[in-house]
Each structure stands twice: as C-alpha cells, then as structure tokens.
Amino acid sequence: MPQLLTNQQLLEKLDQSPEVRERLEAILLSISDEQGELKDADSAEMHLIEEMRRMGHTSLSAWAQRKAEHETELRHDEQNVRRDGKKNSAGILHLGM
C-alpha cells in the first residue's frame, strides 16, 4: 500500500486540483447530510454513487489534461534541442546521371 499523504500534503494536492476538491467537498457534504436531503439509505446510496461517478470523471479529465500538458512540454523541449544542434549533413550528393 502506498504511503499516505500528510494533512498538509493532501491540502496542497487539493489546492492544485480545484475540480477534484469540489467533487470531494460534494461527497463530504453528502455524507454529513446537514440539509437532511437524503431521507433513506437508498437515496443516500444513489446520491453517493452519482457523486463518486462525477469524481471519477473529473479526476480522469484532470489527469488527462496534465498528461497532455506534460507531453507537450516534453515535445517542445525535444524540438528545441534538435533545432539548436549542429547540422551533420553536407547536403544531397548529385551524381550527374
């Protein structure tokens, strides 16, 4: 099992992912049900399942966005390295045929 984050690390990660934080807050508010909206176990279960589905979708979307940004940065860095390098080719040799 991976090592758990400290409270401070968890808060930092949530601050870096506001969309995930919003979904987690919705789940926690559902669990506490301070508004009394969830009348029975079935409605609570359905509501929490829906919130978990949204959390999964939001998390995967955030992951994909960060992955795409990272890949774009890597490609940009690779292009800069190649562009700045010395050209090794002397050109095309024509044999006069």
MODELLER restraints for C-alpha pairs under 7 A, 6 or more apart:
rsr = mdl.restraints
at = mdl.atoms
rsr.add(forms.Gaussian(group=physical.xy_distance, feature=features.Distance(at['CA:14:A'], at['CA:20:A']), mean=6.83, stdev=0.5))
rsr.add(forms.Gaussian(group=physical.xy_distance, feature=features.Distance(at['CA:14:A'], at['CA:21:A']), mean=5.28, stdev=0.5))
rsr.add(forms.Gaussian(group=physical.xy_distance, feature=features.Distance(at['CA:19:A'], at['CA:58:A']), mean=6.71, stdev=0.5))
rsr.add(forms.Gaussian(group=physical.xy_distance, feature=features.Distance(at['CA:20:A'], at['CA:55:A']), mean=6.70, stdev=0.5))
rsr.add(forms.Gaussian(group=physical.xy_distance, feature=features.Distance(at['CA:20:A'], at['CA:58:A']), mean=6.32, stdev=0.5))
rsr.add(forms.Gaussian(group=physical.xy_distance, feature=features.Distance(at['CA:20:A'], at['CA:59:A']), mean=6.11, stdev=0.5))
rsr.add(forms.Gaussian(group=physical.xy_distance, feature=features.Distance(at['CA:23:A'], at['CA:55:A']), mean=5.49, stdev=0.5))
rsr.add(forms.Gaussian(group=physical.xy_distance, feature=features.Distance(at['CA:27:A'], at['CA:48:A']), mean=6.71, stdev=0.5))
rsr.add(forms.Gaussian(group=physical.xy_distance, feature=features.Distance(at['CA:27:A'], at['CA:51:A']), mean=6.14, stdev=0.5))
rsr.add(forms.Gaussian(group=physical.xy_distance, feature=features.Distance(at['CA:38:A'], at['CA:44:A']), mean=5.34, stdev=0.5))
